[in-house]
Amino acid sequence: MCRSIKTLFNFEPPASDAEVRAAALQFVRKLSGTSAPSKANEEAFHRAVEDITETARRLMDSLVTTAPPRNRDMEAMKAKLRSAKRFAPR
């Protein structure tokens, strides 16, 4: 489940609120062991997603770096090349 959580800090343009929320959702799914909570756990599940979203946004807004921002397209291309090499037929 958490394999879809990507690094969100130090990109240009910065991570959107939707991207931060998606990462929080994946994190809560991983912790809870379910992708869809039962009715009994629905409120706690959604509250956790919102709390983690807020905390993650605060963290990202607080982080500083001297490194230049990374380019999303270049990072995606590098990931595709790594994947192609990793899963290439032998």
N, CA and C atoms as a LAMMPS dump frame, in Angstrom:
ITEM: TIMESTEP
0
ITEM: NUMBER OF ATOMS
270
ITEM: BOX BOUNDS ff ff ff
-5.0000000000000000e+02 5.0000000000000000e+02
-5.0000000000000000e+02 5.0000000000000000e+02
-5.0000000000000000e+02 5.0000000000000000e+02
ITEM: ATOMS id mol type element x y z
1 1 1 N 0.81 -1.204 0
2 1 2 C 0 0 0
3 1 3 C 0.85 1.264 0
4 2 1 N 1.867 1.331 0.838
5 2 2 C 2.636 2.565 0.984
6 2 3 C 3.6 2.824 -0.169
7 3 1 N 3.673 1.928 -1.102
8 3 2 C 4.582 2.166 -2.216
9 3 3 C 4.166 3.365 -3.042
10 4 1 N 2.92 3.773 -2.914
11 4 2 C 2.479 4.929 -3.681
12 4 3 C 2.745 6.245 -2.952
13 5 1 N 3.283 6.184 -1.732
14 5 2 C 3.665 7.419 -1.048
15 5 3 C 4.996 7.855 -1.639
16 6 1 N 5.008 9.037 -2.186
17 6 2 C 6.2 9.567 -2.839
18 6 3 C 6.766 10.725 -2.025
19 7 1 N 8.048 11.007 -2.232
20 7 2 C 8.654 12.176 -1.625
21 7 3 C 7.94 13.411 -2.142
22 8 1 N 7.571 14.292 -1.228
23 8 2 C 6.816 15.482 -1.623
24 8 3 C 7.583 16.773 -1.367
25 9 1 N 8.67 16.706 -0.632
26 9 2 C 9.411 17.913 -0.269
27 9 3 C 10.423 18.3 -1.341
28 10 1 N 10.577 19.592 -1.502
29 10 2 C 11.586 20.213 -2.363
30 10 3 C 11.365 19.926 -3.846
31 11 1 N 10.141 20.088 -4.271
32 11 2 C 9.818 19.99 -5.688
33 11 3 C 9.295 21.331 -6.178
34 12 1 N 9.465 21.552 -7.439
35 12 2 C 8.905 22.735 -8.075
36 12 3 C 7.954 22.28 -9.152
37 13 1 N 6.691 22.574 -9.123
38 13 2 C 6.005 23.325 -8.064
39 13 3 C 5.857 22.48 -6.798
40 14 1 N 5.64 23.154 -5.651
41 14 2 C 5.489 22.423 -4.383
42 14 3 C 4.314 21.456 -4.424
43 15 1 N 4.354 20.479 -3.535
44 15 2 C 3.275 19.492 -3.45
45 15 3 C 1.949 20.18 -3.152
46 16 1 N 0.935 19.725 -3.836
47 16 2 C -0.4 20.286 -3.624
48 16 3 C -1.019 19.678 -2.37
49 17 1 N -2.074 20.306 -1.877
50 17 2 C -2.793 19.766 -0.73
51 17 3 C -3.359 18.386 -1.053
52 18 1 N -3.78 18.181 -2.296
53 18 2 C -4.318 16.876 -2.704
54 18 3 C -3.242 15.797 -2.628
55 19 1 N -2.012 16.117 -3.009
56 19 2 C -0.921 15.143 -2.937
57 19 3 C -0.582 14.799 -1.484
58 20 1 N -0.591 15.811 -0.625
59 20 2 C -0.305 15.576 0.789
60 20 3 C -1.406 14.715 1.397
61 21 1 N -2.652 14.999 1.058
62 21 2 C -3.772 14.214 1.58
63 21 3 C -3.717 12.767 1.075
64 22 1 N -3.359 12.583 -0.187
65 22 2 C -3.254 11.226 -0.737
66 22 3 C -2.183 10.424 0.003
67 23 1 N -1.067 11.065 0.341
68 23 2 C -0.021 10.38 1.096
69 23 3 C -0.512 10.028 2.498
70 24 1 N -1.251 10.951 3.118
71 24 2 C -1.802 10.694 4.454
72 24 3 C -2.791 9.525 4.409
73 25 1 N -3.615 9.498 3.394
74 25 2 C -4.585 8.41 3.233
75 25 3 C -3.875 7.066 3.104
76 26 1 N -2.829 7.007 2.29
77 26 2 C -2.081 5.767 2.124
78 26 3 C -1.438 5.336 3.44
79 27 1 N -0.941 6.306 4.205
80 27 2 C -0.322 6.011 5.493
81 27 3 C -1.349 5.41 6.457
82 28 1 N -2.52 6.015 6.531
83 28 2 C -3.568 5.505 7.419
84 28 3 C -4.037 4.13 6.951
85 29 1 N -4.143 3.931 5.665
86 29 2 C -4.508 2.611 5.143
87 29 3 C -3.493 1.563 5.571
88 30 1 N -2.218 1.91 5.481
89 30 2 C -1.164 0.967 5.86
90 30 3 C -1.237 0.658 7.351
91 31 1 N -1.369 1.679 8.168
92 31 2 C -1.423 1.471 9.612
93 31 3 C -2.636 0.658 10.04
94 32 1 N -3.774 0.947 9.413
95 32 2 C -5.009 0.276 9.817
96 32 3 C -5.153 -1.104 9.181
97 33 1 N -4.419 -1.329 8.104
98 33 2 C -4.498 -2.617 7.428
99 33 3 C -5.724 -2.762 6.552
100 34 1 N -6.368 -1.648 6.244
101 34 2 C -7.565 -1.7 5.41
102 34 3 C -7.618 -0.481 4.498
103 35 1 N -8.164 -0.676 3.331
104 35 2 C -8.295 0.466 2.422
105 35 3 C -9.637 1.16 2.588
106 36 1 N -10.575 0.469 3.195
107 36 2 C -11.896 1.06 3.451
108 36 3 C -12.328 0.641 4.854
109 37 1 N -12.515 1.606 5.742
110 37 2 C -12.871 1.253 7.114
111 37 3 C -14.312 0.766 7.222
112 38 1 N -14.569 -0.003 8.267
113 38 2 C -15.944 -0.415 8.556
114 38 3 C -16.711 0.805 9.039
115 39 1 N -18.013 0.71 9.074
116 39 2 C -18.843 1.817 9.564
117 39 3 C -18.438 2.198 10.99
118 40 1 N -18.117 1.197 11.812
119 40 2 C -17.738 1.447 13.203
120 40 3 C -16.432 2.24 13.311
121 41 1 N -15.543 2.093 12.333
122 41 2 C -14.237 2.759 12.374
123 41 3 C -14.118 3.937 11.413
124 42 1 N -15.153 4.204 10.677
125 42 2 C -15.096 5.237 9.645
126 42 3 C -14.704 6.606 10.189
127 43 1 N -15.314 7.022 11.281
128 43 2 C -15.019 8.346 11.843
129 43 3 C -13.556 8.447 12.281
130 44 1 N -13.065 7.441 12.986
131 44 2 C -11.672 7.444 13.442
132 44 3 C -10.711 7.436 12.256
133 45 1 N -11.021 6.661 11.24
134 45 2 C -10.198 6.562 10.036
135 45 3 C -10.077 7.927 9.355
136 46 1 N -11.202 8.572 9.119
137 46 2 C -11.195 9.87 8.424
138 46 3 C -10.57 10.97 9.274
139 47 1 N -10.776 10.901 10.575
140 47 2 C -10.152 11.881 11.469
141 47 3 C -8.637 11.732 11.411
142 48 1 N -8.156 10.488 11.404
143 48 2 C -6.714 10.241 11.314
144 48 3 C -6.145 10.779 10.012
145 49 1 N -6.852 10.578 8.914
146 49 2 C -6.383 11.1 7.618
147 49 3 C -6.258 12.62 7.689
148 50 1 N -7.252 13.281 8.239
149 50 2 C -7.215 14.751 8.33
150 50 3 C -6.096 15.214 9.25
151 51 1 N -5.925 14.562 10.403
152 51 2 C -4.861 14.937 11.335
153 51 3 C -3.487 14.766 10.702
154 52 1 N -3.279 13.661 10.023
155 52 2 C -1.98 13.407 9.396
156 52 3 C -1.749 14.356 8.224
157 53 1 N -2.794 14.681 7.499
158 53 2 C -2.663 15.659 6.41
159 53 3 C -2.18 16.99 6.956
160 54 1 N -2.793 17.454 8.028
161 54 2 C -2.396 18.732 8.634
162 54 3 C -0.963 18.682 9.145
163 55 1 N -0.608 17.591 9.799
164 55 2 C 0.74 17.448 10.342
165 55 3 C 1.777 17.388 9.221
166 56 1 N 1.475 16.643 8.175
167 56 2 C 2.402 16.537 7.043
168 56 3 C 2.585 17.888 6.36
169 57 1 N 1.524 18.633 6.193
170 57 2 C 1.619 19.958 5.579
171 57 3 C 2.462 20.878 6.444
172 58 1 N 2.241 20.842 7.77
173 58 2 C 3.037 21.656 8.686
174 58 3 C 4.514 21.281 8.592
175 59 1 N 4.789 19.989 8.538
176 59 2 C 6.171 19.528 8.404
177 59 3 C 6.791 20.067 7.125
178 60 1 N 6.125 19.889 6.019
179 60 2 C 6.685 20.318 4.729
180 60 3 C 6.88 21.825 4.672
181 61 1 N 5.976 22.561 5.292
182 61 2 C 6.104 24.017 5.309
183 61 3 C 7.232 24.476 6.223
184 62 1 N 7.656 23.619 7.167
185 62 2 C 8.709 23.966 8.121
186 62 3 C 10.098 23.554 7.649
187 63 1 N 10.181 22.576 6.762
188 63 2 C 11.473 22.078 6.308
189 63 3 C 12.201 23.118 5.471
190 64 1 N 13.521 23.145 5.611
191 64 2 C 14.356 24.042 4.802
192 64 3 C 15.461 23.213 4.164
193 65 1 N 15.939 23.683 3.043
194 65 2 C 17.038 23.016 2.357
195 65 3 C 17.803 24.029 1.523
196 66 1 N 19.066 23.729 1.286
197 66 2 C 19.857 24.572 0.395
198 66 3 C 19.928 23.955 -1
199 67 1 N 19.407 22.737 -1.124
200 67 2 C 19.408 22.053 -2.42
201 67 3 C 18.394 22.713 -3.353
202 68 1 N 18.7 22.763 -4.621
203 68 2 C 17.722 23.328 -5.557
204 68 3 C 16.503 22.414 -5.656
205 69 1 N 15.336 22.98 -5.939
206 69 2 C 14.132 22.151 -6.07
207 69 3 C 14.298 21.14 -7.197
208 70 1 N 13.728 19.957 -6.98
209 70 2 C 13.769 18.916 -7.996
210 70 3 C 12.642 19.117 -9.001
211 71 1 N 12.885 18.644 -10.189
212 71 2 C 11.896 18.734 -11.262
213 71 3 C 11.064 17.457 -11.268
214 72 1 N 9.764 17.58 -11.173
215 72 2 C 8.874 16.42 -11.105
216 72 3 C 9.003 15.522 -12.334
217 73 1 N 9.078 16.121 -13.5
218 73 2 C 9.17 15.321 -14.73
219 73 3 C 10.473 14.531 -14.784
220 74 1 N 11.564 15.159 -14.381
221 74 2 C 12.861 14.472 -14.393
222 74 3 C 12.866 13.322 -13.383
223 75 1 N 12.31 13.54 -12.212
224 75 2 C 12.266 12.491 -11.187
225 75 3 C 11.388 11.328 -11.643
226 76 1 N 10.281 11.634 -12.314
227 76 2 C 9.408 10.576 -12.84
228 76 3 C 10.128 9.77 -13.908
229 77 1 N 10.881 10.455 -14.757
230 77 2 C 11.624 9.765 -15.806
231 77 3 C 12.699 8.855 -15.195
232 78 1 N 13.398 9.35 -14.166
233 78 2 C 14.416 8.53 -13.489
234 78 3 C 13.78 7.285 -12.865
235 79 1 N 12.608 7.459 -12.259
236 79 2 C 11.917 6.323 -11.638
237 79 3 C 11.515 5.292 -12.685
238 80 1 N 11.055 5.746 -13.846
239 80 2 C 10.683 4.821 -14.911
240 80 3 C 11.895 4.054 -15.42
241 81 1 N 13.013 4.731 -15.541
242 81 2 C 14.239 4.066 -15.989
243 81 3 C 14.701 3.026 -14.965
244 82 1 N 14.635 3.37 -13.666
245 82 2 C 15.004 2.404 -12.627
246 82 3 C 14.08 1.192 -12.672
247 83 1 N 12.809 1.439 -12.862
248 83 2 C 11.834 0.349 -12.916
249 83 3 C 12.08 -0.543 -14.132
250 84 1 N 12.316 0.075 -15.267
251 84 2 C 12.568 -0.691 -16.487
252 84 3 C 13.816 -1.578 -16.322
253 85 1 N 14.842 -1.001 -15.696
254 85 2 C 16.065 -1.778 -15.467
255 85 3 C 15.823 -2.904 -14.474
256 86 1 N 15.061 -2.618 -13.434
257 86 2 C 14.804 -3.609 -12.393
258 86 3 C 13.972 -4.781 -12.916
259 87 1 N 12.982 -4.486 -13.747
260 87 2 C 12.058 -5.516 -14.206
261 87 3 C 12.312 -5.967 -15.641
262 88 1 N 13.475 -5.631 -16.167
263 88 2 C 13.811 -6.016 -17.54
264 88 3 C 13.953 -7.53 -17.627
265 89 1 N 13.514 -8.121 -18.748
266 89 2 C 13.712 -9.563 -18.931
267 89 3 C 15.191 -9.892 -18.957
268 90 1 N 15.511 -11.019 -18.396
269 90 2 C 16.943 -11.403 -18.316
270 90 3 C 17.307 -12.358 -19.392
